[in-house]
Amino acid sequence: ETNFFLFIVEAIRYLPLVRDKVEAMVAQEINTVKAILLCSANRGEIRESLDLDFLAGHIVRAFDGYEMHGVLLGHSSKTHMEELIMVSQIWKLIKKA
């Protein structure tokens, strides 16, 4: 897994088409998370004061960084469980009281 991340970093650095593909993938992930948040907002489940664009981008980048951090430190086996806890904590922050 570590080699995969290192390969991607180097490919992004030197191959513009790879960079474009990765940027498109991240944009799609952000749009998907925003759609989920928008659905929750429309149902009145989350606070109205949230900036859904910012929050969606933050969530995606936080998970990407968290996963890379887990792999680089050799903790990939427990990363998924910790991500579930992170989702629970984010939900507690954004849900309506």
SVG drawing of the C-alpha trace seen along z (x, -y; Angstrom):
<svg xmlns="http://www.w3.org/2000/svg" viewBox="-37 -30 45 35">
<polyline fill="none" stroke="black" stroke-width="0.4" points="0.0,0.0 2.8,-2.4 4.3,-1.8 0.9,-2.6 0.8,-6.1 4.4,-6.8 3.7,-5.8 0.6,-8.0 2.5,-11.0 5.3,-10.6 2.8,-10.0 0.9,-13.2 4.2,-15.1 5.4,-14.1 2.3,-13.1 -0.3,-15.9 -2.9,-13.4 -2.7,-11.4 -3.0,-14.7 -6.1,-15.6 -7.6,-12.2 -6.9,-12.4 -8.3,-15.9 -11.5,-14.7 -11.8,-11.7 -11.5,-14.1 -14.1,-16.5 -16.5,-13.6 -16.0,-12.4 -16.6,-16.0 -19.8,-16.2 -21.0,-12.9 -20.5,-13.9 -22.1,-17.3 -25.2,-15.5 -25.4,-13.4 -25.1,-16.5 -27.7,-18.4 -30.1,-15.5 -29.7,-15.7 -30.1,-19.5 -33.3,-19.2 -34.7,-16.7 -33.8,-19.1 -31.3,-16.7 -28.3,-19.1 -27.8,-22.7 -28.7,-25.3 -25.6,-27.4 -23.2,-24.8 -21.3,-25.7 -21.9,-22.4 -19.3,-23.1 -16.6,-23.7 -17.7,-20.8 -17.8,-18.3 -14.3,-19.2 -13.0,-19.1 -14.5,-15.6 -13.1,-14.2 -9.6,-15.6 -9.6,-14.6 -10.4,-11.0 -7.8,-10.9 -5.2,-12.2 -6.3,-9.9 -6.1,-6.9 -2.6,-7.9 -1.4,-8.5 -2.7,-5.1 -0.9,-3.3 2.4,-5.2 2.5,-4.4 1.5,-0.7 -2.0,-1.1 -4.1,-0.4 -5.8,2.6 -7.4,0.3 -7.9,-2.7 -11.4,-1.6 -12.7,-1.3 -11.2,-4.6 -12.9,-6.2 -16.2,-4.9 -15.6,-6.6 -14.6,-9.8 -17.9,-9.8 -19.8,-9.4 -17.9,-12.4 -18.5,-14.5 -22.2,-13.7 -22.3,-14.8 -20.9,-18.1 -23.2,-18.9 -26.6,-17.4 -29.4,-19.5 -29.8,-19.4"/>
</svg>
